[in-house]
Amino acid sequence: MAERGGGIGAGGLERRDLLKLGAAGAAGLLAQRLSALEPAPQSQPARGPHNPVTAGAMPTRNLGRTGFQVGLFSLGGQAAIEQPNHEAVAVPILERALDLGVNYLDTSARYGGEARWSEQYVGKVMARRRKEAFLATKSHDRTRDGSLRLLERSLQLLRTDHVDLWQMHALDTMEQVDRAMAPDGAIQAFLQARDQKMVRFLGISGHSDPAVLAEAIRRFPFDTVLMAFNAADPHHLSFRKELLPLAVEREMGIIGMKIPARGRILSSWRPPAAATRTSNPQTPGTLTMREAMRYVLSHPVSTVIIGCDTVAQLEENVAIARAFTPLSAAQAETLERRTEAIARQALFFRRW
C-alpha cells in the first residue's frame, strides 16, 4: 500500500510538534504519523511524468506542493552514474531503475566534471523514457547568466526541453545565499526558466549548515529542499532540529541524501589504507543499508536519493523501500547512539 508522506496537511506534523521533540521522540512521533497516512493516488497529474510500475513497486509520498507522488527510493546521479566513459555500467543502472518503478532521477551540472558525464548518461535514457521520470538537475553557479548557461547545456545533455526540478546546488554559506538572491543572482535565472517553462519547479540543496538553507527558504518560496541527512545527524549541526521543521511548515518536498554517507556509515565499508593513518582516522561504519534507509524514511521526507555502483545495489535499495516500516522511538535512538563514534566520517559533508 502506498502512503502519503512528508507529514504535511491533514493528519501531518505541525512545526511545534517537531520543535518539542527530543532525538528519540521525534522519530517515534514521525513514525506514528507516517504509518497512519492514507494511500496515495494511483496516477500523476496529466502534465507530469508517470512511471506505471511505481505504485505497485514501493510506497509513495507527496513531493511537497508539486502534486507528484514520488517513490520512497530515488536514484542519485553520482556513484557509477558520474564516472568517465562508464556508459556500459551507468545506463543499465538507469534503465533498471525505471523498470523497477523508480520515478525520480537526480543529476547535476557538476556531476562528472566538465564533461558532465552524469547528465550525459541520464540523457541517453531520457531520449527514450522521458515521460517515466521526474527529472531533477542543479546549477552551482550563483549568477543569473552563469546559471542560464548551465541550464541550456543541461537540457541539451538530458535530451529534453524541460526539467521537472531545477535546484541551487550546495548552498554552503550565507555569502552564497546573498549572491544567489542578488538582482543579478541565480534566483533571476530560476524565475526566468520557470516562466519560460524550461523548468517546472524550483529547489535548493545543501550539505554543511542547516542555518544557510533555512535562510534561503525564508527569502524565497522554493518548492523542494534536498538535504544531507542520515542517522548521525543529531551529533553535529542537526538538519532535523534546525531545518526539517521549517521545511515541513512550508509544505516543501523534502529529499534526503547522503543516507549511507558514501558508504562511510555502513558496517560493510572499508576505509582506504591511507585514511586510517591520518589525524582523523576512519573506521568501518556501524549500520546496515536497511537501517540507514529506514532511519531517514521514518522522518517526514518525501524520498531519499542514493547513488548506486551496480544493479545489485539498486535492486537492494528498491527492496528496502518496498518493505519499509517506520522505526519506533527506541529503535531510532539506538541507531543514533550507534553512529556517535563515527559521526565525523558519517557527517564528512558538514562544516566542522
N, C-alpha and C positions, 0 to 999 in steps of 0.2 A: 504494500500500500504506500502511495506517495504521501508526503507530508508537506504542509506549508512550513516555511522556515523564516528565520530572521527575527522571530519574536515580535513582529510588528502588527499593529492593528488589533482587532478584537481578540481577546484572549492572550495577547502578547505581553512582553515585559515592558514596564514603564521605566523611565530613566531612574526614578527614585529607588526602584527595586534593586537595580544593579549597584547603585551607589551605596546601599545599605549592606551589601553582601560582602562577606569575607572570602578568602580564597576557596574554601570548600563549599560554603553556602551558595556562592554564585553558580558553580557547576550544578549543584543539586537542584536549585530552583529552575535554572535554564533547562535542565534535562526534563523536569516535570512538564514544563510548558511545551517543549518541543514534542514530547511524546503524545500530548493531548491535541495537537493541531490537526485540523481536518484535512482530508485528501486534497491534493492539488487538481486543477482541471487537467483533462487528458489531451488538450490541444493548446497551441500557442496562438497569439493574435495573428490574423491573416497576413499582415505585412512583415512579420518577424520570421526568423528561421524556425525550422521544426524537424527534429530527428524522430521518426516514428518509433524507433526502438526504445527511446529513453524511458517512457512511462512504465514499461514492463521490466526495465533493466535495473533500476535503482530508485530510491526515493528522490523527490524533487522538492525544491523550495523556491519561494519568491526571490527574484533578484531585485529586491527593493521595489522602487516605484516603476520599474521598467515594464512590468507586466509579463516578463519572461519567467518561465518555470525552468530552473536550472538543476541538473543532476548534482547529487552531493559531491561526486568526484568530477573534476575537470582537468584537462591536460595542459600542463605548463609547457612553455616553449623553449626551455633550456634542456640540460642533460644531452641526450643524443640528438635532440632537435636543433641544437645550435652548433654542432661540430662541423668543421670544414669538410667538404667532399664526403659527406656521410649520408647521401640520399638513400642508399640501399638499406640503411637501418632506420633512418628518420621517417621516411614516407610510409613504410609498413606500420610503424607505430601509430601514425596519424590515421591511416586507413582503418586499422583495427580498432582504434578508439571510437570512431564513428560507428563502426559495425556493432560495437558493444553497447552503444547508447550514450556515450559521452556527447554532450551537446554544447559545450563551451570550450573554445580553444584560445589559449593565451599566447601572445608573442610580443615582440618589441622591436623597434628600430635599432636597439642596441645589442640584441642577442645575435651572436655570431660575428661580431666585429664589423669592419667596414663593408664586407660583402653581404652582411645581414642574412646569414645562412638560414636562420630560423624562419624569417618571413619567406625566403625562397622555397623552403620545403613545404611550409603551410600552403603557399600559393599553388604549388603543384597539385595539391589535393583539392583546394578550393576551386580550381579551374573546372572541376567536375562535380564537386559536392558542396558548393557554397550554401545551398538552402538548408543543409543539415546542421549547421553550427552557428552559434552566437560567437562572432569573431571579434576578439579584443586585441588591440595593439597599443603602443605607447610612444610618447615623444619625450626625450630627455633634454630637449632644447628649451630654454626659458624665455625665448623671444618669439614675437609673432611671426616674423619672416622665416626664421630658422625652423620653427615648428611646422609651418605650412610646407616648407620644402621636404621635411621628413615625411609628412603625411602623403604628399604627392608620390614619393618613391615607395612608401608602404603600399599604397593602392596598386601601383604597378606590380610590385613583387607578389602581393597577395592575390593578384588577378581578379580584382573586384572593383566595383565603382563606389563601394562604401564599406565601412566597418561598423559593427554594431556598438562598439565601445572604444573610445579613444581616451587614453589616460596620461596625465602628467606623471612621468616616471621618476620614482625615487626622490621625492622631496625630502631633503635631509636637514635643511637649516631654515631659519626664519628669513635669512637673506634671499634664499631661493624662492620662498613664497612671495616676498616683496617684489622680486624681479618678475616672476610669472604674472603677478597681478598688476603690473605697471601698465600705463597707457599703450605702450608698445610691447607688452609682455605676451607670454604664451596664451593667456586666457582669451586675448582677442582673436587668436588663430582658432581656438577651440569654439568660440561663439560663431565665427565665420563659417567654419567647417560644418557645424550643426545647421546653421541657417541654409547652407548650400547643399545639405543632405549628403555630404561626404561621410558624415558620422551620425549615428542616431543618439547616442548617449555619451556623457562626459564623466570622467572619473579621475581619481588620484591614486598614487601608490607611494608607499614608504616603508622603511625598514628600521630606522635608527632612533627616532624620538617621537613619541605619541603627541607631544605638545605641538610639533610642527604640523602634523596632519590635522589636528584639531583646529589650529588657527586657519588653515586653508579652508576647511569645511565651514568655519564661521564666516569667512569672507565671500564664499560662493556656494550656491546650492548644487554641488556635484551629485550625480546620480549614484555613484558607487565609490567605495574605498577598498583598495587592495592592501591588506596589512600583513606584515610579518608577525606570525602568532603561533606559538607552539606551547607544549606543556611546561617549558622552562620560563614562560613569560612572567610569572609573579616575582621572579627573583631579581629582575633588573628592568627599570623603565617600562613598567607594565602597560601594554596596549589595552589589555582587558579592563584595567582600572581607569585609565585616563582617556581612552579613545572610543572603546566599544559602546559605552553608554550614550555618547553623543551621536554616534552613527545610527544606533537604534532609534534614538529620539527623532533624528532627521529622516527616518524611514529609508535609509540608503541600502543599496545592495552591498553586502559585506562579504568580501572574498578573502579567504585565508591563504597565506603562502608560507613557505619555509617550515612546513609541518615536520618533516624529518631533518630540517636544518642541513640539507645536502648530505644526509646520512649521518651526521655527527651525533644525533640524538639516539641512534639505533644501536642496540647491542651487537648487531652484526657488522658494524662499521669498524674498520681497522685503520688507524691514522697512519699517514706516511712516516717512515722511519725518522726523517728529519724533524717532524713535528714533535716527536717525543723528547727531543734534545734541546728544545727552545726554552726560553724563560717562562713561556706559558704552555707547558706540555699538554698534549691531548691524549685522551684515553678512549677506549670503546664506550659507546653510549649505554643507556640503561633501559630503553623501551623497545618493544616490537613495533612494526609498522602499524599493526592494528591498533595498538594502544595510542600511538602518536596521532593517527587519524581520528580515533574515537574521542580523544580528549577535545580536539578543536571542534569537531562536529557536535559536541554536546553543548556548545555555546551558540548564540544566535547569529551564526554566519550563514550565508546563502549557499556557499560551496567552498571547496578547497582546490587549489591548483597545485599539481605536483608534476615535475618533470620526470620522465622515465628513460632509462637506458636501454631497456629491452621490452619486447612484447610481453614477456612473462611478468615483469614488474607491473606493467599496465594492467594485465588481467588480474593480478593480485589486488591492486588498488580498487578496481571496479568491484571485485568480490567483497572487499571490506565495506565499501559503500553500500552494496546491496543488503548486507547483513547488519547494517548499523542499528544499534540500540543505544540510547543515551546512558552516560555514566551516572552513578549516584554521587552524592557529595563526598562520601567517604572514598569512593574509587578515584575520583578526580584529585582529591587531596593526596592520596597515596602516590599517584603519578607525579604530582608536583614535588613531593618530597624526594622521589627517586631521581629527579633531574637536578636537584640542588647542587650536587657535587660537580656536575658537568655543565652548569649554567653558562659559563663563559663561552665554551665551544658551541653549545646549542643556541646561544644568542650572539654568535660572532658578528652578526649584521647590526647589532645595536651600537649606539655611541657609548664608549667606555671611558 
